Amino acid sequence: MAGFAKIVVPIALVFAALPGMAAPLPHLELSRLNGTSFALPEDLGAKTSALAIGFTRSAGSKSRAWTDRLEKDFGDRPGFAAYGVAVLAAVPRLFRPLALAGVEKSVPAEGRDRFLIALTDEAEWKALVGYESPDDPYILVMDRQGEVIAEGRGPLGDAAYRKLAGEIDRALSGERKER
């Protein structure tokens, strides 16, 4: 039976990674910058949510450009929420208070309920976004069940933004069927 699992599990992972066959987000524990807990995908209340995920300070600055633009263009649309995510799991515990203080300084008070901190599950986050570069922001657009419907990577650019914005617009207008 163990030999069967060695064959089936890798095949299942390949099929799970194929376009159009997105799996829901795994359960991930985070906290909001304002101190309250947040779990993915369970606490996604919006019909469509975008996560701008950064693994370094440089990526955090770039992901902020994404969330600012998404909020500007979609923030007033019912059923949309944009979140910034700082994955600090690799930061040694001794230095986490310093890293958190730096994040707090960079996020305006009115945005703290939509800014999330991940102190665990770094490997899961990296697998989820297809991690390649530490200084790139990773953008995931998902439905309320946590199914990823669009993704992007890198600094905010017109072509990448138009692609994600189009998917968000389709999801919010009902062109994408909810599960």
C-alpha positions in Angstrom: 0.0 0.0 0.0 2.9 2.4 0.7 4.1 1.9 -2.9 0.7 2.9 -4.1 0.8 6.2 -2.1 4.2 6.9 -3.6 2.8 6.8 -7.1 -0.7 8.3 -6.5 0.3 11.3 -4.3 2.8 12.9 -6.9 0.3 12.3 -9.7 -2.5 14.0 -7.7 -0.2 17.0 -7.0 0.5 17.4 -10.7 -3.2 17.4 -11.5 -3.9 19.8 -8.6 -1.4 22.3 -10.1 -3.0 22.3 -13.6 -4.7 25.5 -14.6 -8.4 25.5 -14.1 -8.2 22.9 -11.5 -7.4 25.1 -8.5 -7.9 23.6 -5.1 -9.2 25.6 -2.1 -6.7 27.3 0.2 -5.4 25.1 3.0 -6.4 26.1 6.5 -3.9 28.8 7.5 -3.8 30.7 10.9 -2.9 34.3 10.8 -3.5 37.4 12.9 -4.6 40.8 11.9 -2.2 43.7 12.5 -4.8 45.0 15.0 -4.3 41.8 17.1 -7.3 39.7 16.3 -7.1 36.3 14.8 -7.9 35.4 11.2 -8.1 32.0 9.5 -8.0 31.3 5.8 -10.2 30.4 4.1 -12.8 30.4 6.9 -12.7 34.1 7.6 -13.0 35.3 4.0 -16.4 37.0 4.1 -16.3 38.7 0.8 -17.5 37.2 -2.4 -14.1 37.9 -3.9 -10.9 38.6 -2.0 -7.3 39.5 -3.0 -4.3 38.7 -0.9 -1.0 40.6 -1.6 1.6 38.5 0.0 5.2 39.5 0.9 8.0 37.4 2.4 10.5 40.3 2.8 10.4 44.1 3.5 11.0 44.8 -0.1 8.2 42.5 -1.2 5.9 44.2 1.4 6.5 47.6 -0.1 5.6 46.2 -3.6 2.6 44.4 -2.3 1.3 47.6 -0.8 1.1 49.1 -4.3 -1.1 46.2 -5.3 -3.5 46.5 -2.3 -3.7 50.3 -2.7 -4.6 50.0 -6.4 -7.1 47.2 -5.8 -8.7 49.2 -3.0 -8.9 52.3 -5.2 -10.5 50.4 -8.1 -12.7 47.8 -6.2 -12.9 49.0 -2.6 -16.3 50.5 -3.0 -17.8 47.4 -4.8 -19.9 45.2 -2.5 -18.4 41.7 -2.1 -14.7 42.7 -2.5 -11.9 42.8 0.1 -8.2 43.2 -0.3 -5.7 42.1 2.3 -2.0 42.6 2.7 -0.1 39.6 4.2 3.4 39.6 5.7 4.8 36.1 6.0 7.2 36.5 9.0 7.5 32.8 9.8 11.2 32.8 8.8 12.0 35.7 11.1 13.7 34.4 14.3 11.5 34.8 17.4 14.0 37.1 19.0 13.6 39.6 16.1 9.8 39.3 15.5 8.9 42.2 17.7 11.2 44.4 15.7 9.8 43.1 12.4 6.2 43.6 13.6 7.0 47.1 14.7 8.3 47.9 11.3 5.2 46.5 9.7 2.9 48.5 12.1 4.7 51.7 11.1 4.2 51.1 7.4 0.5 50.3 7.6 -2.0 53.2 8.2 -4.3 52.7 11.2 -7.4 52.5 9.0 -5.8 49.5 7.1 -4.8 47.4 10.1 -7.9 45.2 10.1 -7.1 44.2 6.5 -3.4 43.5 7.1 -2.5 39.9 8.1 0.6 38.4 9.7 1.6 34.8 9.2 4.0 33.6 11.9 3.7 29.9 10.9 3.3 27.7 7.8 6.1 29.3 5.7 6.4 26.2 3.5 2.6 26.1 2.9 2.6 29.8 1.9 5.6 29.3 -0.4 3.9 26.3 -2.1 0.6 28.1 -2.4 2.1 31.1 -4.3 4.7 29.2 -6.3 7.5 31.0 -4.5 10.5 31.9 -6.6 11.9 35.2 -5.5 11.9 36.6 -1.9 11.5 40.2 -3.0 8.5 39.6 -5.3 4.9 40.2 -4.0 2.5 37.4 -4.7 -1.1 38.1 -5.4 -3.9 35.6 -5.0 -7.5 36.4 -5.9 -10.0 33.9 -4.5 -13.7 33.3 -3.9 -15.2 33.1 -0.4 -14.5 29.4 -0.2 -10.8 30.0 -0.8 -10.6 28.7 -4.4 -7.9 30.7 -6.2 -9.4 32.2 -9.3 -6.4 34.3 -10.4 -2.8 35.0 -9.4 0.0 37.3 -10.1 3.6 37.9 -9.1 6.0 40.8 -9.1 5.8 44.6 -8.9 2.6 46.3 -10.0 2.5 46.7 -13.7 -0.3 47.6 -16.2 -0.6 44.2 -18.0 -0.5 42.1 -14.8 -3.0 44.4 -13.1 -5.4 44.4 -16.0 -5.4 40.6 -16.0 -6.2 40.4 -12.3 -8.6 43.3 -12.4 -10.5 41.5 -15.2 -10.8 38.3 -13.1 -12.0 40.3 -10.1 -14.6 42.2 -12.2 -15.9 38.9 -13.7 -16.2 37.4 -10.3 -17.9 40.4 -8.8 -20.3 40.7 -11.7 -21.4 37.1 -11.4 -19.7 35.8 -14.6 -17.8 33.3 -12.5 -20.1 30.7 -10.9 -19.6 30.3 -7.2 -19.3 26.7 -5.9 
